């Protein structure tokens, strides 16, 4: 049985963080990433890009997760 790699866990955590951030945006118009790092600061943009790349990665390897 294949175990999750470190990259898989990092991607899953980033997807969860991104999802929770969007939940806050949708319910309360509160962007947690922007509140922590500043609105569209370099660090905030890096976080957004990493969350997006994580979503693409999970999409590409989703078959691996479906087998578990």
PDB file of N, CA, C and O in Angstrom:
ATOM      1  N   UNK A   1       0.837  -1.172   0.000  1.00  0.00           N
ATOM      2  CA  UNK A   1       0.000   0.000   0.000  1.00  0.00           C
ATOM      3  C   UNK A   1       0.891   1.248   0.000  1.00  0.00           C
ATOM      4  O   UNK A   1       1.853   1.324   0.763  1.00  0.00           O
ATOM      5  N   UNK A   2       0.575   2.202  -0.839  1.00  0.00           N
ATOM      6  CA  UNK A   2       1.346   3.436  -0.922  1.00  0.00           C
ATOM      7  C   UNK A   2       0.971   4.371   0.223  1.00  0.00           C
ATOM      8  O   UNK A   2      -0.203   4.586   0.527  1.00  0.00           O
ATOM      9  N   UNK A   3       2.004   4.913   0.839  1.00  0.00           N
ATOM     10  CA  UNK A   3       1.767   5.906   1.889  1.00  0.00           C
ATOM     11  C   UNK A   3       1.871   7.290   1.279  1.00  0.00           C
ATOM     12  O   UNK A   3       2.482   7.480   0.228  1.00  0.00           O
ATOM     13  N   UNK A   4       1.267   8.246   1.951  1.00  0.00           N
ATOM     14  CA  UNK A   4       1.339   9.618   1.469  1.00  0.00           C
ATOM     15  C   UNK A   4       2.745  10.157   1.653  1.00  0.00           C
ATOM     16  O   UNK A   4       3.362   9.976   2.703  1.00  0.00           O
ATOM     17  N   UNK A   5       3.243  10.818   0.624  1.00  0.00           N
ATOM     18  CA  UNK A   5       4.558  11.447   0.691  1.00  0.00           C
ATOM     19  C   UNK A   5       4.421  12.792   1.390  1.00  0.00           C
ATOM     20  O   UNK A   5       3.317  13.300   1.590  1.00  0.00           O
ATOM     21  N   UNK A   6       5.559  13.353   1.754  1.00  0.00           N
ATOM     22  CA  UNK A   6       5.573  14.661   2.406  1.00  0.00           C
ATOM     23  C   UNK A   6       4.912  15.703   1.520  1.00  0.00           C
ATOM     24  O   UNK A   6       4.155  16.542   2.007  1.00  0.00           O
ATOM     25  N   UNK A   7       5.190  15.657   0.225  1.00  0.00           N
ATOM     26  CA  UNK A   7       4.583  16.616  -0.703  1.00  0.00           C
ATOM     27  C   UNK A   7       3.063  16.481  -0.715  1.00  0.00           C
ATOM     28  O   UNK A   7       2.348  17.479  -0.807  1.00  0.00           O
ATOM     29  N   UNK A   8       2.571  15.247  -0.621  1.00  0.00           N
ATOM     30  CA  UNK A   8       1.123  15.029  -0.567  1.00  0.00           C
ATOM     31  C   UNK A   8       0.525  15.704   0.665  1.00  0.00           C
ATOM     32  O   UNK A   8      -0.510  16.364   0.573  1.00  0.00           O
ATOM     33  N   UNK A   9       1.174  15.540   1.813  1.00  0.00           N
ATOM     34  CA  UNK A   9       0.672  16.139   3.045  1.00  0.00           C
ATOM     35  C   UNK A   9       0.716  17.660   2.989  1.00  0.00           C
ATOM     36  O   UNK A   9      -0.224  18.329   3.419  1.00  0.00           O
ATOM     37  N   UNK A  10       1.801  18.203   2.465  1.00  0.00           N
ATOM     38  CA  UNK A  10       1.915  19.661   2.351  1.00  0.00           C
ATOM     39  C   UNK A  10       0.815  20.197   1.448  1.00  0.00           C
ATOM     40  O   UNK A  10       0.177  21.203   1.761  1.00  0.00           O
ATOM     41  N   UNK A  11       0.597  19.514   0.320  1.00  0.00           N
ATOM     42  CA  UNK A  11      -0.450  19.946  -0.613  1.00  0.00           C
ATOM     43  C   UNK A  11      -1.825  19.872   0.043  1.00  0.00           C
ATOM     44  O   UNK A  11      -2.628  20.793  -0.106  1.00  0.00           O
ATOM     45  N   UNK A  12      -2.102  18.805   0.753  1.00  0.00           N
ATOM     46  CA  UNK A  12      -3.399  18.676   1.432  1.00  0.00           C
ATOM     47  C   UNK A  12      -3.595  19.776   2.476  1.00  0.00           C
ATOM     48  O   UNK A  12      -4.678  20.353   2.581  1.00  0.00           O
ATOM     49  N   UNK A  13      -2.560  20.058   3.235  1.00  0.00           N
ATOM     50  CA  UNK A  13      -2.665  21.110   4.258  1.00  0.00           C
ATOM     51  C   UNK A  13      -2.917  22.463   3.605  1.00  0.00           C
ATOM     52  O   UNK A  13      -3.745  23.238   4.084  1.00  0.00           O
ATOM     53  N   UNK A  14      -2.206  22.754   2.510  1.00  0.00           N
ATOM     54  CA  UNK A  14      -2.411  24.024   1.820  1.00  0.00           C
ATOM     55  C   UNK A  14      -3.810  24.119   1.220  1.00  0.00           C
ATOM     56  O   UNK A  14      -4.407  25.195   1.213  1.00  0.00           O
ATOM     57  N   UNK A  15      -4.336  23.005   0.716  1.00  0.00           N
ATOM     58  CA  UNK A  15      -5.701  22.997   0.184  1.00  0.00           C
ATOM     59  C   UNK A  15      -6.702  23.277   1.304  1.00  0.00           C
ATOM     60  O   UNK A  15      -7.670  24.012   1.107  1.00  0.00           O
ATOM     61  N   UNK A  16      -6.472  22.699   2.461  1.00  0.00           N
ATOM     62  CA  UNK A  16      -7.368  22.936   3.599  1.00  0.00           C
ATOM     63  C   UNK A  16      -7.288  24.390   4.042  1.00  0.00           C
ATOM     64  O   UNK A  16      -8.316  25.020   4.290  1.00  0.00           O
ATOM     65  N   UNK A  17      -6.072  24.928   4.143  1.00  0.00           N
ATOM     66  CA  UNK A  17      -5.909  26.337   4.512  1.00  0.00           C
ATOM     67  C   UNK A  17      -6.624  27.231   3.506  1.00  0.00           C
ATOM     68  O   UNK A  17      -7.325  28.166   3.890  1.00  0.00           O
ATOM     69  N   UNK A  18      -6.445  26.943   2.218  1.00  0.00           N
ATOM     70  CA  UNK A  18      -7.108  27.739   1.182  1.00  0.00           C
ATOM     71  C   UNK A  18      -8.620  27.644   1.266  1.00  0.00           C
ATOM     72  O   UNK A  18      -9.327  28.639   1.105  1.00  0.00           O
ATOM     73  N   UNK A  19      -9.112  26.435   1.520  1.00  0.00           N
ATOM     74  CA  UNK A  19     -10.555  26.258   1.644  1.00  0.00           C
ATOM     75  C   UNK A  19     -11.130  26.995   2.835  1.00  0.00           C
ATOM     76  O   UNK A  19     -12.189  27.615   2.737  1.00  0.00           O
ATOM     77  N   UNK A  20     -10.436  26.932   3.958  1.00  0.00           N
ATOM     78  CA  UNK A  20     -10.896  27.662   5.140  1.00  0.00           C
ATOM     79  C   UNK A  20     -10.836  29.169   4.920  1.00  0.00           C
ATOM     80  O   UNK A  20     -11.710  29.902   5.381  1.00  0.00           O
ATOM     81  N   UNK A  21      -9.810  29.628   4.219  1.00  0.00           N
ATOM     82  CA  UNK A  21      -9.720  31.053   3.914  1.00  0.00           C
ATOM     83  C   UNK A  21     -10.906  31.484   3.056  1.00  0.00           C
ATOM     84  O   UNK A  21     -11.504  32.530   3.307  1.00  0.00           O
ATOM     85  N   UNK A  22     -11.251  30.685   2.044  1.00  0.00           N
ATOM     86  CA  UNK A  22     -12.398  31.032   1.197  1.00  0.00           C
ATOM     87  C   UNK A  22     -13.701  30.965   1.971  1.00  0.00           C
ATOM     88  O   UNK A  22     -14.622  31.735   1.697  1.00  0.00           O
ATOM     89  N   UNK A  23     -13.795  30.061   2.932  1.00  0.00           N
ATOM     90  CA  UNK A  23     -14.980  30.013   3.787  1.00  0.00           C
ATOM     91  C   UNK A  23     -15.130  31.326   4.557  1.00  0.00           C
ATOM     92  O   UNK A  23     -16.223  31.885   4.646  1.00  0.00           O
ATOM     93  N   UNK A  24     -14.012  31.808   5.112  1.00  0.00           N
ATOM     94  CA  UNK A  24     -14.056  33.084   5.836  1.00  0.00           C
ATOM     95  C   UNK A  24     -14.400  34.248   4.914  1.00  0.00           C
ATOM     96  O   UNK A  24     -15.146  35.149   5.297  1.00  0.00           O
ATOM     97  N   UNK A  25     -13.858  34.226   3.704  1.00  0.00           N
ATOM     98  CA  UNK A  25     -14.166  35.283   2.737  1.00  0.00           C
ATOM     99  C   UNK A  25     -15.652  35.252   2.395  1.00  0.00           C
ATOM    100  O   UNK A  25     -16.303  36.297   2.357  1.00  0.00           O
ATOM    101  N   UNK A  26     -16.185  34.072   2.149  1.00  0.00           N
ATOM    102  CA  UNK A  26     -17.584  33.939   1.758  1.00  0.00           C
ATOM    103  C   UNK A  26     -18.559  34.300   2.866  1.00  0.00           C
ATOM    104  O   UNK A  26     -19.582  34.938   2.618  1.00  0.00           O
ATOM    105  N   UNK A  27     -18.242  33.891   4.089  1.00  0.00           N
ATOM    106  CA  UNK A  27     -19.169  34.134   5.198  1.00  0.00           C
ATOM    107  C   UNK A  27     -19.026  35.524   5.802  1.00  0.00           C
ATOM    108  O   UNK A  27     -20.024  36.160   6.142  1.00  0.00           O
ATOM    109  N   UNK A  28     -17.792  35.998   5.938  1.00  0.00           N
ATOM    110  CA  UNK A  28     -17.556  37.216   6.705  1.00  0.00           C
ATOM    111  C   UNK A  28     -16.799  38.296   5.945  1.00  0.00           C
ATOM    112  O   UNK A  28     -16.471  39.335   6.519  1.00  0.00           O
ATOM    113  N   UNK A  29     -16.516  38.072   4.669  1.00  0.00           N
ATOM    114  CA  UNK A  29     -15.688  39.003   3.877  1.00  0.00           C
ATOM    115  C   UNK A  29     -14.362  39.284   4.581  1.00  0.00           C
ATOM    116  O   UNK A  29     -13.877  40.415   4.591  1.00  0.00           O
ATOM    117  N   UNK A  30     -13.782  38.230   5.173  1.00  0.00           N
ATOM    118  CA  UNK A  30     -12.526  38.347   5.909  1.00  0.00           C
ATOM    119  C   UNK A  30     -11.492  37.432   5.278  1.00  0.00           C
ATOM    120  O   UNK A  30     -11.648  36.211   5.283  1.00  0.00           O
ATOM    121  N   UNK A  31     -10.436  38.024   4.734  1.00  0.00           N
ATOM    122  CA  UNK A  31      -9.348  37.269   4.111  1.00  0.00           C
ATOM    123  C   UNK A  31      -8.238  37.096   5.144  1.00  0.00           C
ATOM    124  O   UNK A  31      -7.494  38.036   5.425  1.00  0.00           O
ATOM    125  N   UNK A  32      -8.128  35.900   5.707  1.00  0.00           N
ATOM    126  CA  UNK A  32      -7.166  35.636   6.773  1.00  0.00           C
ATOM    127  C   UNK A  32      -5.735  35.786   6.281  1.00  0.00           C
ATOM    128  O   UNK A  32      -4.891  36.320   7.000  1.00  0.00           O
ATOM    129  N   UNK A  33      -5.449  35.327   5.079  1.00  0.00           N
ATOM    130  CA  UNK A  33      -4.093  35.442   4.535  1.00  0.00           C
ATOM    131  C   UNK A  33      -3.696  36.911   4.410  1.00  0.00           C
ATOM    132  O   UNK A  33      -2.587  37.296   4.781  1.00  0.00           O
ATOM    133  N   UNK A  34      -4.602  37.719   3.889  1.00  0.00           N
ATOM    134  CA  UNK A  34      -4.326  39.157   3.769  1.00  0.00           C
ATOM    135  C   UNK A  34      -4.198  39.802   5.140  1.00  0.00           C
ATOM    136  O   UNK A  34      -3.386  40.710   5.318  1.00  0.00           O
ATOM    137  N   UNK A  35      -4.983  39.351   6.113  1.00  0.00           N
ATOM    138  CA  UNK A  35      -4.908  39.920   7.459  1.00  0.00           C
ATOM    139  C   UNK A  35      -3.566  39.599   8.117  1.00  0.00           C
ATOM    140  O   UNK A  35      -3.020  40.416   8.858  1.00  0.00           O
ATOM    141  N   UNK A  36      -3.044  38.416   7.843  1.00  0.00           N
ATOM    142  CA  UNK A  36      -1.774  38.021   8.456  1.00  0.00           C
ATOM    143  C   UNK A  36      -0.587  38.653   7.738  1.00  0.00           C
ATOM    144  O   UNK A  36       0.313  39.194   8.379  1.00  0.00           O
ATOM    145  N   UNK A  37      -0.585  38.584   6.405  1.00  0.00           N
ATOM    146  CA  UNK A  37       0.596  38.983   5.642  1.00  0.00           C
ATOM    147  C   UNK A  37       0.469  40.331   4.934  1.00  0.00           C
ATOM    148  O   UNK A  37       1.447  40.821   4.370  1.00  0.00           O
ATOM    149  N   UNK A  38      -0.702  40.927   4.953  1.00  0.00           N
ATOM    150  CA  UNK A  38      -0.919  42.197   4.252  1.00  0.00           C
ATOM    151  C   UNK A  38      -1.588  41.927   2.909  1.00  0.00           C
ATOM    152  O   UNK A  38      -1.290  40.944   2.232  1.00  0.00           O
ATOM    153  N   UNK A  39      -2.489  42.816   2.548  1.00  0.00           N
ATOM    154  CA  UNK A  39      -3.252  42.634   1.309  1.00  0.00           C
ATOM    155  C   UNK A  39      -2.319  42.673   0.107  1.00  0.00           C
ATOM    156  O   UNK A  39      -1.651  43.677  -0.144  1.00  0.00           O
ATOM    157  N   UNK A  40      -2.280  41.589  -0.620  1.00  0.00           N
ATOM    158  CA  UNK A  40      -1.486  41.405  -1.829  1.00  0.00           C
ATOM    159  C   UNK A  40      -0.007  41.730  -1.644  1.00  0.00           C
ATOM    160  O   UNK A  40       0.652  42.213  -2.565  1.00  0.00           O
ATOM    161  N   UNK A  41       0.510  41.461  -0.441  1.00  0.00           N
ATOM    162  CA  UNK A  41       1.955  41.568  -0.232  1.00  0.00           C
ATOM    163  C   UNK A  41       2.619  40.404  -0.955  1.00  0.00           C
ATOM    164  O   UNK A  41       1.945  39.481  -1.413  1.00  0.00           O
ATOM    165  N   UNK A  42       3.909  40.453  -1.053  1.00  0.00           N
ATOM    166  CA  UNK A  42       4.640  39.381  -1.734  1.00  0.00           C
ATOM    167  C   UNK A  42       4.389  38.042  -1.035  1.00  0.00           C
ATOM    168  O   UNK A  42       4.173  37.026  -1.695  1.00  0.00           O
ATOM    169  N   UNK A  43       4.418  38.044   0.282  1.00  0.00           N
ATOM    170  CA  UNK A  43       4.210  36.784   1.022  1.00  0.00           C
ATOM    171  C   UNK A  43       2.795  36.267   0.808  1.00  0.00           C
ATOM    172  O   UNK A  43       2.606  35.068   0.604  1.00  0.00           O
ATOM    173  N   UNK A  44       1.807  37.136   0.850  1.00  0.00           N
ATOM    174  CA  UNK A  44       0.423  36.719   0.622  1.00  0.00           C
ATOM    175  C   UNK A  44       0.277  36.139  -0.784  1.00  0.00           C
ATOM    176  O   UNK A  44      -0.392  35.123  -0.973  1.00  0.00           O
ATOM    177  N   UNK A  45       0.893  36.776  -1.756  1.00  0.00           N
ATOM    178  CA  UNK A  45       0.811  36.275  -3.129  1.00  0.00           C
ATOM    179  C   UNK A  45       1.476  34.911  -3.246  1.00  0.00           C
ATOM    180  O   UNK A  45       0.986  34.044  -3.970  1.00  0.00           O
ATOM    181  N   UNK A  46       2.585  34.712  -2.543  1.00  0.00           N
ATOM    182  CA  UNK A  46       3.254  33.405  -2.548  1.00  0.00           C
ATOM    183  C   UNK A  46       2.328  32.350  -1.948  1.00  0.00           C
ATOM    184  O   UNK A  46       2.228  31.241  -2.473  1.00  0.00           O
ATOM    185  N   UNK A  47       1.654  32.690  -0.851  1.00  0.00           N
ATOM    186  CA  UNK A  47       0.715  31.745  -0.229  1.00  0.00           C
ATOM    187  C   UNK A  47      -0.400  31.395  -1.215  1.00  0.00           C
ATOM    188  O   UNK A  47      -0.745  30.223  -1.364  1.00  0.00           O
ATOM    189  N   UNK A  48      -0.966  32.402  -1.892  1.00  0.00           N
ATOM    190  CA  UNK A  48      -2.028  32.140  -2.857  1.00  0.00           C
ATOM    191  C   UNK A  48      -1.529  31.240  -3.998  1.00  0.00           C
ATOM    192  O   UNK A  48      -2.236  30.327  -4.425  1.00  0.00           O
ATOM    193  N   UNK A  49      -0.322  31.500  -4.483  1.00  0.00           N
ATOM    194  CA  UNK A  49       0.242  30.687  -5.568  1.00  0.00           C
ATOM    195  C   UNK A  49       0.478  29.259  -5.084  1.00  0.00           C
ATOM    196  O   UNK A  49       0.187  28.309  -5.810  1.00  0.00           O
ATOM    197  N   UNK A  50       0.997  29.096  -3.874  1.00  0.00           N
ATOM    198  CA  UNK A  50       1.230  27.746  -3.342  1.00  0.00           C
ATOM    199  C   UNK A  50      -0.078  26.976  -3.161  1.00  0.00           C
ATOM    200  O   UNK A  50      -0.134  25.775  -3.425  1.00  0.00           O
ATOM    201  N   UNK A  51      -1.115  27.654  -2.717  1.00  0.00           N
ATOM    202  CA  UNK A  51      -2.420  26.995  -2.586  1.00  0.00           C
ATOM    203  C   UNK A  51      -2.936  26.571  -3.960  1.00  0.00           C
ATOM    204  O   UNK A  51      -3.454  25.466  -4.117  1.00  0.00           O
ATOM    205  N   UNK A  52      -2.796  27.441  -4.946  1.00  0.00           N
ATOM    206  CA  UNK A  52      -3.230  27.103  -6.299  1.00  0.00           C
ATOM    207  C   UNK A  52      -2.433  25.952  -6.893  1.00  0.00           C
ATOM    208  O   UNK A  52      -3.005  25.058  -7.516  1.00  0.00           O
ATOM    209  N   UNK A  53      -1.114  25.967  -6.706  1.00  0.00           N
ATOM    210  CA  UNK A  53      -0.287  24.866  -7.198  1.00  0.00           C
ATOM    211  C   UNK A  53      -0.627  23.562  -6.481  1.00  0.00           C
ATOM    212  O   UNK A  53      -0.596  22.489  -7.084  1.00  0.00           O
ATOM    213  N   UNK A  54      -0.946  23.661  -5.206  1.00  0.00           N
ATOM    214  CA  UNK A  54      -1.353  22.471  -4.455  1.00  0.00           C
ATOM    215  C   UNK A  54      -2.639  21.882  -5.019  1.00  0.00           C
ATOM    216  O   UNK A  54      -2.786  20.663  -5.103  1.00  0.00           O
ATOM    217  N   UNK A  55      -3.562  22.745  -5.400  1.00  0.00           N
ATOM    218  CA  UNK A  55      -4.815  22.273  -5.992  1.00  0.00           C
ATOM    219  C   UNK A  55      -4.545  21.548  -7.309  1.00  0.00           C
ATOM    220  O   UNK A  55      -5.139  20.504  -7.577  1.00  0.00           O
ATOM    221  N   UNK A  56      -3.659  22.092  -8.122  1.00  0.00           N
ATOM    222  CA  UNK A  56      -3.309  21.438  -9.391  1.00  0.00           C
ATOM    223  C   UNK A  56      -2.625  20.101  -9.115  1.00  0.00           C
ATOM    224  O   UNK A  56      -2.922  19.104  -9.774  1.00  0.00           O
ATOM    225  N   UNK A  57      -1.720  20.075  -8.155  1.00  0.00           N
ATOM    226  CA  UNK A  57      -1.026  18.833  -7.797  1.00  0.00           C
ATOM    227  C   UNK A  57      -2.014  17.769  -7.330  1.00  0.00           C
ATOM    228  O   UNK A  57      -1.958  16.624  -7.779  1.00  0.00           O
ATOM    229  N   UNK A  58      -2.913  18.145  -6.435  1.00  0.00           N
ATOM    230  CA  UNK A  58      -3.910  17.192  -5.933  1.00  0.00           C
ATOM    231  C   UNK A  58      -4.791  16.692  -7.077  1.00  0.00           C
ATOM    232  O   UNK A  58      -5.134  15.511  -7.130  1.00  0.00           O
ATOM    233  N   UNK A  59      -5.149  17.581  -7.978  1.00  0.00           N
ATOM    234  CA  UNK A  59      -5.942  17.188  -9.137  1.00  0.00           C
ATOM    235  C   UNK A  59      -5.205  16.148  -9.971  1.00  0.00           C
ATOM    236  O   UNK A  59      -5.805  15.176 -10.428  1.00  0.00           O
ATOM    237  N   UNK A  60      -3.913  16.349 -10.169  1.00  0.00           N
ATOM    238  CA  UNK A  60      -3.124  15.428 -10.987  1.00  0.00           C
ATOM    239  C   UNK A  60      -2.906  14.081 -10.333  1.00  0.00           C
ATOM    240  O   UNK A  60      -2.834  13.068 -11.028  1.00  0.00           O
ATOM    241  N   UNK A  61      -2.798  14.041  -9.014  1.00  0.00           N
ATOM    242  CA  UNK A  61      -2.535  12.784  -8.318  1.00  0.00           C
ATOM    243  C   UNK A  61      -3.765  12.233  -7.615  1.00  0.00           C
ATOM    244  O   UNK A  61      -3.648  11.337  -6.778  1.00  0.00           O
ATOM    245  N   UNK A  62      -4.932  12.751  -7.939  1.00  0.00           N
ATOM    246  CA  UNK A  62      -6.160  12.336  -7.250  1.00  0.00           C
ATOM    247  C   UNK A  62      -6.445  10.848  -7.419  1.00  0.00           C
ATOM    248  O   UNK A  62      -7.061  10.237  -6.546  1.00  0.00           O
ATOM    249  N   UNK A  63      -6.012  10.263  -8.514  1.00  0.00           N
ATOM    250  CA  UNK A  63      -6.185   8.822  -8.696  1.00  0.00           C
ATOM    251  C   UNK A  63      -5.476   8.034  -7.628  1.00  0.00           C
ATOM    252  O   UNK A  63      -5.966   6.992  -7.194  1.00  0.00           O
ATOM    253  N   UNK A  64      -4.327   8.517  -7.194  1.00  0.00           N
ATOM    254  CA  UNK A  64      -3.569   7.870  -6.132  1.00  0.00           C
ATOM    255  C   UNK A  64      -4.361   7.862  -4.823  1.00  0.00           C
ATOM    256  O   UNK A  64      -4.357   6.872  -4.091  1.00  0.00           O
ATOM    257  N   UNK A  65      -5.044   8.984  -4.535  1.00  0.00           N
ATOM    258  CA  UNK A  65      -5.832   9.082  -3.317  1.00  0.00           C
ATOM    259  C   UNK A  65      -7.091   8.223  -3.409  1.00  0.00           C
ATOM    260  O   UNK A  65      -7.555   7.690  -2.401  1.00  0.00           O
ATOM    261  N   UNK A  66      -7.638   8.088  -4.603  1.00  0.00           N
ATOM    262  CA  UNK A  66      -8.864   7.308  -4.795  1.00  0.00           C
ATOM    263  C   UNK A  66      -8.605   5.823  -4.529  1.00  0.00           C
ATOM    264  O   UNK A  66      -9.523   5.104  -4.136  1.00  0.00           O
ATOM    265  N   UNK A  67      -7.394   5.362  -4.732  1.00  0.00           N
ATOM    266  CA  UNK A  67      -7.062   3.962  -4.534  1.00  0.00           C
ATOM    267  C   UNK A  67      -6.980   3.591  -3.063  1.00  0.00           C
ATOM    268  O   UNK A  67      -7.042   2.409  -2.723  1.00  0.00           O
ATOM    269  N   UNK A  68      -6.845   4.563  -2.196  1.00  0.00           N
ATOM    270  CA  UNK A  68      -6.689   4.290  -0.764  1.00  0.00           C
ATOM    271  C   UNK A  68      -8.013   4.076  -0.087  1.00  0.00           C
ATOM    272  O   UNK A  68      -8.058   3.836   1.119  1.00  0.00           O
TER     273      UNK A  68
END
